[in-house]
Amino acid sequence: MTLVAQPVWWLGLIREWFTADRRLTAERRFFGSAVYQDKFEVRHFVLLSLSYGVLASVISVVLGITIPLSWALGYVVLSAIAVLIGPAAGVPVTVMTLAVLIYQVFDPVKHFSGISGTLRDAGIRTASTPMIGLLAVMVMSLFIGGLWLRRIGGRFEAPRIYAQRRGKLIAGYRFNELLVVPMLVLVPGNWFTSHFAFWPVLTINHQSVTFLFLPLLIGLRMTIFKQMQRVAIGRLAKWVLMLSGLGVLMLILTYFYPAAFLPAIVGLYLFYLLLIVWTRWHDRHQSFWFSKVDRGVRVLGIKPETPAAKMEIDTGDIIIECNHESVNSETEFYEALLSNSTYCHLRLQTPNGDLKVTETAIFAGSPHEIGIVVFRDKTY
């Protein structure tokens, strides 16, 4: 029931729908048609949120991850705010860290006896919870986030056009996706059973606990300008997974030394921010740009299920010749394609300066359906 009635999940789904709409609108404005016609952001959100939710829930139940109900409620509120008005795809770890810090400083049940008494009068019993459960949730967030980035990072390279100060056009590849992973956790006390008699309850070490789906916010928004997006995001995914491994060591340390809890939370958060900053810095300090060139036509993307998808073409390549004719613009490229209505022969230069040749059959009389995304001749 907590999964179906989870507002953050539904808000995230709506947000991803609008994110996909904005991407499609931008691609049609920049290139005349969308690079990816389907709303893959929505598909990823639904399928991966639920599949990773199963994985996270199994690990959580096996480990017996227990969190305070008041923290869970605060985290849900902050997550909903981030999804509604903030760049939710860029601040999931920040939301979690902020929720932990607020809980440490201001837990109404712990600091205000009046609230605790009111709950008792209503028949709701609360119980203290070890803080290590919150650290476990953060480590789980990093682990699932790393797996997610490794799986889909750079698979859908959707370019956007930007103008530099001197008017030169460049392309950037924005990764902007969000997951809300329903993770099953244990919550001490009898808040749910006092309202719903059918709610499952367990007794562990003479303490009543019940199950709750926590909406684990996971996401990233980052634009890559000077590298292949799959390389940059893949490298970040590897480091995030390594950071989750460090988090496991922090969990072990906190188990034996509870005072290490808060330094571990802050340390993992700062390391995560460092990884994000380093990834952006590393990208900005590369010499290559996905820029419009004077000689040839830069390939900005390949549409799926098109003739170009069967050719040996990579994002960033420069088309030097098409059907043995030199091309230097979008118009010249499509005119050269029309010179042979059923076949396409391309000579390309890679970003490293190497030359290669590729060819394929194309749709008769439909050069624009070849599936190669390039800079348009018109002003953006």
Secondary structure by P-SEA (a helix, b strand, c coil): ccccccaaaaaaaaaaaaaaaaaaaaaaaaccccccccaaaaaaaaaaaaaaaaaaaaaaaaabbbbbaaaaaaaaaaaaaaaccccccccaaaaaaaaaaaaaccccccccaaaaaaaaaacbbbbbbbaaaaaaaaaaaaaaaaaaaaacccccbbbbbbbccccbbbbbbbbbbbbbcbbbbbbccccccccccccbbbbcccbbbbbbbbbcccbbbbbbccccaaaaaaaaaaaaaaaaaaaaaaaaaaaacccaaaaaaaaaaaaaaaaaaaaaaaaaaccccccccccbbbbccccccccccccccccccccccccccccccaaaaaaaaaccccbbbbbbcccccccccccccccccccccccccccccccc
